[in-house]
C-alpha cells in the first residue's frame, strides 16, 4: 500500500510542476527553429540574387535603349543633312553652269556666294581670266541637272554626284550645242548653309 501511494504522489507532482512542462516545450521549440533557419536564409539569399538580376537586366535594357535612340537620332540627322545638301547642290550646279556675257558680274558673284574652302579659293583666283574669255567669245551657257544622287554623307559634309546638260553657244559656234558632264560636288555645312567646297569632273 505504501509503495503504490508514493508512486501516485510523484506522478501527480510531476503533472503539477510547471517548470517541467516549460523546459520540455522549450526543448521542442529549439529543435524546430534550428531546422527552419537554413531554409529562411536560403530564401532570403534567393530574393537578393533575384533582385540583383532584375536590376542588371533593367540597367542593360536602359543602356541599349539609349544607344539605339542615339543611333536613330544620328541616322535621322544624316538623312536630313543629305536631303538638304542634295537640294543645295542641284541649285548650285545650275548657277555654276549658267552664264551670260551680259551679266558676268552677277553670275560670278552668285558662284562665289555658294562656294567655300578650296573651290572658292580656286574660282576667285581664276575669275578675272575666265570673265575676259567669256566676254571675248560672247559666250552663253545654261545648265540643267538631269539627275543627282548622294555618294556619301555625314551631318556636316555630303558628297553629291550630278549629271548635267549644258547648252553652250559662242562666236566660234553660234548654234547652241549640248555638253553633257558628270560632276562630283562636295557640300559643306557652313553657318547653317550648304556650300560647295569641292567640284570635280571625274
DAHUMO-V49925 format. One line per field, one symbol per residue. ss: DSSP state (H for helix, E for strand, - for the rest). phi: phi as a letter, one per 40 degrees, with the letter a starting at -180 (. if undefined). psi: psi as a letter, one per 40 degrees, with the letter a starting at -180 (. if undefined). A space follows every 50 residues. Layout:
ss=???
phi=???
psi=???
This chain:
ss=-HHHHHHHHHHHHHHH-HHHHHHHHHHHHHHHHHHHHHHHHHHHHHHHHH HHHHHHHHHHHHHHHHHHHHHHHHHHHHHHHHHHHHHHHHHHHHHHH-EE ---HHHHHHHHHH-E-HHHHHHHHHHHHHHHHHHHH---EEEEEEEEEEE EEE---EEEEEEEEEEEEE-------EEEEEEEEEEEEEE--EEEEEEEE --
phi=.cccccccccccccccccccccccccccccccccccddcccccccccccc ccccccccccccccccccccccccccccccccccccccccccccccbbaa ccacccccccccccbafdcccccccbcccccccccccfcaabcbccaaac caabcbabbbbbbbbbcbaaccbccdbbbbabbbbcbbcbfgbcbccabb bc
psi=dddddddddddddddehddddddddddddddddddedddddddddddddd ddddddddddddddddddddddddddddddddddddddddddddddehih eefddddddddddeiibddddddddeddddddddddefiiihihhdiiih diiaeehhhhhihhhhhiiaddgdhhihhhihhhhhhhhhfeihihehhi g.
